[in-house]
Amino acid sequence: MSRTVLITGVSKGIGLATATILLVTSFMYSPKLFRMSTKRKWLELQDRQKIQQVQAIFYFAISALRKEYPDRFLYIQGDVAKNEVQQRALDAAQNLGGLDSLVLNAEFDGMKTNLFSLVSLVQLTIPSIREKRGSIIFVSSGAATKSYAAWGAYGASKAALNHLCGTLGVEEQSITSISVRPGVVDSEMQREIREAGQQMSHVDQKRFHALFEGGELLSPTVPGWSLVYPSRSTVQVEYLPRWL
């Protein structure tokens, strides 16, 4: 059975990786396919050929997906904070039979995009997702629970999203609501931290530089795998990453 998944922030990073995995892997997952490391960060799948295929396509970016999957991938370019863009996305999903899952991934340092625009998108899409007994997946951050200098708006927005996720879990029993902390990912945000993070504490800046220089940053495809399973199935998730 085909499912329609709406992903925000799909042009790069975790959003692009998640879309790539969804398109490349056409099978429905079982929790038995997932095995988490008890120590740290690597999510493993039995089908390693799929992983290699995802990695190859991911680095060709959004243009490769549009060319490779013209009938399965619809790319809507616009500001997710604008109501008309949100409505266009929902209308497109309704034309495909309704929206099954929403992955809230847009990453900007501010309340407008990180919180308020996503709240309005959740409100807009809940009726369709409720009807499908689908899922809403929030991409959170370690900054939601740990404070960093100069990250006030970003951290507060992620903490609020975590609370919103919990509230949805109480209020919307037919919807699976999950907030995922993706770990420290090799992303545009990390590059900006290294290049323009002077307002951060020296200790925090040194830590992020060390993660980059030591090759410790996660590929966006790693958290991408953890976002795919709940967006493809309404079965209760038993294995979620707990990266440091």
RORO-69616 format. One record per residue (C-alpha): x, z, y. Coordinates in Angstrom, 1 decimal, decimal comma. Layout:
# residues N
REC      xx      zz      yy
REC       X       Z       Y
...
END
This chain:
# residues 244
REC      xx      zz      yy
REC     0,0     0,0     0,0
REC     1,4    -1,0     3,4
REC     1,7     1,5     6,2
REC     2,0     1,1     9,9
REC     4,6     3,3    11,6
REC     5,1     3,5    15,4
REC     8,6     4,5    16,5
REC     9,6     5,3    20,1
REC    13,1     4,6    21,3
REC    13,7     1,9    18,6
REC    16,2    -0,2    20,4
REC    19,2     1,9    19,4
REC    20,5     5,0    17,7
REC    18,2     7,0    15,4
REC    15,1     4,9    16,3
REC    16,8     1,7    15,3
REC    18,3     3,2    12,1
REC    14,9     4,6    11,1
REC    13,2     1,2    11,7
REC    15,9    -0,6     9,7
REC    15,5     1,8     6,7
REC    11,7     1,4     6,7
REC    12,0    -2,4     6,7
REC    14,8    -2,7     4,1
REC    13,3    -0,2     1,7
REC     9,9    -1,4     0,6
REC     9,3     1,2    -2,1
REC     7,4     4,5    -1,7
REC     9,7     7,5    -1,9
REC     9,5    10,4    -4,3
REC    11,0    13,8    -3,4
REC    13,0    13,5    -6,6
REC    15,1    10,7    -5,0
REC    16,4    13,1    -2,3
REC    19,2    15,6    -2,8
REC    20,5    17,7     0,0
REC    23,9    19,2     0,2
REC    23,7    23,0     0,4
REC    26,7    23,2     2,7
REC    26,3    20,5     5,4
REC    25,1    17,2     6,4
REC    25,0    14,4     3,9
REC    21,7    13,1     2,5
REC    22,2    11,1    -0,7
REC    20,0     8,6    -2,4
REC    20,2     7,3    -5,9
REC    19,8     3,7    -4,8
REC    23,2     3,1    -3,0
REC    22,7    -0,6    -2,7
REC    19,8     0,1    -0,3
REC    22,1     2,3     1,8
REC    24,7    -0,4     2,1
REC    22,1    -3,0     3,1
REC    20,7    -0,7     5,8
REC    24,2    -0,1     7,2
REC    24,9    -3,8     7,3
REC    21,7    -4,7     9,2
REC    21,8    -1,7    11,5
REC    25,0    -2,8    13,2
REC    23,4    -6,2    14,1
REC    20,9    -4,2    16,2
REC    17,4    -5,0    17,1
REC    17,8    -8,8    17,2
REC    18,5    -8,9    13,4
REC    15,3    -7,0    12,6
REC    13,2    -9,4    14,7
REC    14,7   -12,4    13,0
REC    14,8   -10,9     9,5
REC    11,3    -9,4     9,5
REC     9,1   -11,4    11,9
REC     5,9   -10,6    10,1
REC     6,6    -6,9     9,6
REC     8,4    -5,8    12,7
REC     6,8    -5,9    16,2
REC     9,0    -4,9    19,1
REC     7,3    -3,7    22,3
REC     9,6    -3,3    25,2
REC     8,6    -1,0    28,0
REC     8,7     2,5    29,4
REC     7,1     4,9    26,9
REC     6,1     7,1    29,8
REC     3,6     4,5    31,0
REC     0,1     4,6    29,7
REC    -0,3     0,9    29,5
REC     2,8     0,6    27,2
REC     1,4     3,4    25,0
REC    -2,0     1,6    24,8
REC    -0,3    -1,7    23,9
REC     1,5     0,0    21,0
REC    -1,7     1,6    19,7
REC    -3,7    -1,6    20,0
REC    -1,0    -3,5    18,0
REC    -1,2    -0,8    15,3
REC    -5,0    -1,0    15,2
REC    -4,8    -4,7    14,8
REC    -2,7    -4,0    11,7
REC    -5,3    -1,7    10,2
REC    -4,6     1,5    12,0
REC    -1,7     3,8    12,7
REC    -0,3     5,9     9,7
REC     2,7     7,6    11,3
REC     4,2     8,3    14,7
REC     8,0     8,9    15,1
REC     8,7    10,5    18,5
REC    12,4     9,6    19,1
REC    12,8     8,6    22,8
REC    15,9    10,5    24,2
REC    16,3    11,0    27,9
REC    17,3    14,1    29,8
REC    14,1    15,0    31,5
REC    10,6    16,5    31,0
REC     8,8    13,2    31,9
REC    10,0    11,3    28,8
REC    11,1    14,0    26,5
REC     7,9    15,9    26,7
REC     5,0    14,8    28,9
REC     5,0    11,1    27,9
REC     5,2    12,1    24,2
REC     2,3    14,6    24,6
REC     0,1    11,8    26,0
REC     1,2     9,5    23,2
REC     0,3    12,1    20,6
REC    -3,1    12,6    22,2
REC    -3,7     8,9    22,3
REC    -2,8     8,3    18,6
REC    -4,1    11,4    16,9
REC    -7,6     9,9    16,1
REC    -6,0     7,0    14,2
REC    -3,4     9,1    12,4
REC    -6,1    11,7    11,5
REC    -8,2     9,0     9,9
REC    -5,3     7,9     7,9
REC    -4,2    11,4     7,0
REC    -0,8    10,4     8,3
REC     2,2    12,1     9,9
REC     3,7    12,8    13,3
REC     7,5    13,4    13,2
REC     9,3    14,8    16,2
REC    13,1    14,3    16,7
REC    14,3    17,6    17,9
REC    17,7    18,9    18,8
REC    20,0    21,9    18,3
REC    19,5    22,4    22,1
REC    15,9    23,5    21,4
REC    17,3    26,8    20,1
REC    20,7    27,0    21,6
REC    21,3    27,0    25,4
REC    24,0    24,8    27,0
REC    25,0    24,7    30,6
REC    23,5    21,7    32,5
REC    21,1    21,0    29,6
REC    18,2    23,1    30,8
REC    15,5    20,3    31,1
REC    16,6    18,7    27,9
REC    16,7    21,9    25,8
REC    13,4    23,1    27,3
REC    11,7    19,8    26,5
REC    12,9    19,9    22,9
REC    11,8    23,6    22,5
REC     8,4    22,6    23,8
REC     8,2    19,7    21,3
REC     8,9    22,1    18,5
REC     6,1    24,3    19,6
REC     3,8    21,4    19,9
REC     4,7    20,3    16,4
REC     3,8    23,8    15,1
REC     0,5    23,8    17,1
REC    -0,5    20,4    15,6
REC     0,3    21,9    12,1
REC    -2,3    24,6    12,8
REC    -4,9    22,5    14,6
REC    -4,7    19,2    12,7
REC    -4,8    20,1     9,0
REC    -5,1    16,4     7,9
REC    -1,9    15,4     9,7
REC     1,6    16,2     8,5
REC     3,6    17,4    11,5
REC     7,3    17,8    11,2
REC    10,1    18,5    13,6
REC    13,6    17,3    12,5
REC    16,9    18,5    13,9
REC    19,1    15,5    13,3
REC    22,5    17,0    13,7
REC    25,3    15,8    16,1
REC    24,8    12,0    16,0
REC    27,2     9,3    17,2
REC    24,9     8,1    19,9
REC    24,8     7,0    23,6
REC    24,0    10,6    24,5
REC    27,2    11,9    22,9
REC    29,2     9,2    24,7
REC    27,7    10,4    28,0
REC    28,6    14,0    27,1
REC    32,2    13,1    26,5
REC    32,5    11,0    29,7
REC    30,4    12,9    32,2
REC    30,0    16,4    30,8
REC    32,0    18,2    33,5
REC    29,1    20,6    34,2
REC    29,2    21,9    30,6
REC    31,3    24,8    29,6
REC    34,8    24,0    28,6
REC    34,2    25,5    25,1
REC    31,1    23,2    24,5
REC    32,9    20,1    25,9
REC    35,9    20,8    23,7
REC    33,6    21,1    20,6
REC    31,9    17,8    21,2
REC    35,2    16,0    21,8
REC    36,6    17,5    18,6
REC    33,6    16,3    16,6
REC    34,2    12,8    17,9
REC    37,9    12,7    17,5
REC    37,7    14,2    14,0
REC    35,1    11,6    12,8
REC    32,5    14,4    12,3
REC    29,7    12,7    14,2
REC    26,8    11,5    12,0
REC    25,9     7,9    11,8
REC    22,3     7,4    13,1
REC    21,4     6,2     9,6
REC    21,9     9,7     8,2
REC    19,0    11,4    10,1
REC    17,2     8,1     9,8
REC    16,8     8,7     6,1
REC    15,3    12,1     6,7
REC    12,7    10,6     9,1
REC    11,7     7,8     6,7
REC    10,2     9,9     3,9
REC     7,5    11,7     5,8
REC     6,6     8,5     7,7
REC     6,1     6,7     4,4
REC     4,1     9,3     2,4
REC     1,6    12,0     3,0
REC     2,9    14,0     0,1
REC     4,2    17,4     1,3
REC     7,9    17,3     2,1
REC    10,0    19,7     0,1
REC    13,5    18,6     1,2
REC    14,4    18,5     4,8
REC    17,9    18,5     6,3
REC    19,3    21,7     7,8
REC    22,4    20,4     9,5
REC    24,5    22,6    11,7
END
